[in-house]
Amino acid sequence: MSSLALTLSDTLVLARRNLMRIPRQPDLLIAYTIQPVMFVLLFVYVFGGAIRTPGFDYVDFLMPGIIVQSIAFGGFVTALGLSEDVQKGLIDRFRSLPMSRAAVLIGRTFSDVVLNCLSLVVLFAVGFAAGFNFVDASAGEIALGILLLLLLGYAFSWVFALVGLFSSSPETANSIGFTLLFPLTFASSVFVPANTMPDGLRQFAEVNPFTTVSDAMRSLWLGTPANTDVWMAFVWCFVLTAIFASLAVARYRTVAAK
Amino acid sequence: MTDHAIVVEGLKKSYGSVEALRGVDFAARTGSVLGLLGPNGAGKTTAVRILATLLEPDAGSARVVGLDAVRDAAKLRAKIGLAGQYAAVDENLTGFENLEMVGRLYHLGRDQARIRADELLERFELTEAAKRPVKTYSGGMRRRLDLGAALVASPPVLFLDEPTTGLDPRSRLGMWETIEARTAEGTTVLLTTQYLDEADRLADQIVVIDHGSVIAEGTSDELKDRVGGERLEVELEDVGDAERAAAALAEMSYERPSLDEHTVRAPVRNRSGAIAEAVRRLDEAHVGIEDIALRRPTLDDVFISLTGHAAEESSDDAPAKVAA
């Protein structure tokens, strides 16, 4: 077998391993199913009435943003899993095997894509139940939006991979991940339009990639003016993936147990 | 050189200002068991990590079956098996799934990986537990599975980093028997341990390291002789009998018996019958005995004898005594 075929085979073996643990640790499924549902219900019914989104029902404005947030956090299982593997010495075992050096990380991020697809199905179901509708969106635009979401999820899997490799335990990985990313999703147009924010925060929100991606989703699914958002969103996904994948692979080569 | 499966020369490694290895040399003959003995923090694990291609040395070289651990790392990984201090198995997978995964990562192919997993589970008496997630396994079962994972590709060289640390005495004995059965098949083994009795039982050759340097090297008999071998300890009823007791025991001992308050200590070469003979001799000399015991040398004794300081971990000698 060529080295590319070996890398692919190693990756699939490890992706399968990651997915096998999900039904055995059903609590992990909560993050992919119940948590996004809770967020949708909270924002639509608790905050929704008080939030003004001119031209849209709030649920229409919210859904693209909340899907962006949920998918970005989908990779947290990678952070948990990797920090656990480092702590338990499994990474040592993998690094001592004649296998591809990238396969452990690619296997992780691949299995996240599968879980993110599951998450998308749940989010669509709860979104439609709460009254979400596509506005002026062609099938192609809807599909492009889904592609963008999966690429975003993939990029953040690498962010979480790096977090996992730097954390001393799954608990730290969890708190580092959420402390870094949670505020970032709120200081953006994920939940509310950025133009209502005070100076300083507004400028920050405007350059925040979460704003770019959320606005791109709205332009694809709600027909808002696209400006440069759609192609910039794709650029962000590729840039984030490239940066964090190389950092994570470099870290993996030297990471030690404990 | 070719009759040595492991050759380490001038190996150095520092972490920041801490020198973990300060120029270490050792070698293991093909098919033999080399024991790397030392307290926690001596540099044992660092040496194993370098040999297992997990860590690059700052200086020196490590060669395993003729392959350089740095330059030929990718090739070397197909020739080695590593079983660690922490049983490196996936808790959420079953025993079978763990071994199958490792087999596939050694590129055995799906069918071969499954056949091999079944073989190893049977050999390590885990067949009954094969379909249970590893999180339901006991500590001893996990270690056996971990060792099984290291043997999936039948590597010619095996690294075992403290294979019994943290195990209860019974599991420890089981692990020793398992390792012995494997080494009987001609695998070259590098074993690290904090316990003299473990090195004693399993290793053909022992290298003692402390603070990143080799401080002694030899077979277990040679090392024990340097420590003083078995020691007879007699607690006297009456301190006034001390001189007579020492004289009575002098013939059994290869060193002059030493006196310390109520206790007479005499190193003896022959363990069997030593207590009976001592009691008879002391009785003939009319010496009253409060207590009498044979004490085996512990790692602490090796350390005190070789370095003048005790092994840092106070708990080190506890399991050694239990197993002795």
Interface residues (C-beta under 8 A of the other chain):
Chain A: M1 L6 S9 D10 V13 L14 R17 M20 R21 R24 Q25 K88 G89 L90 D92 R93 F94 R95 S96 L97 P98 M99 A256 A257
Chain B: R49 A52 T53 L54 L55 A74 K75 R77 A78 I80 L82 G84 Q85 Y86 A87 A88 V89 D90 E91 N92 L93 E97 M101 V102 R104 L105 Y106 H107 P133 A149
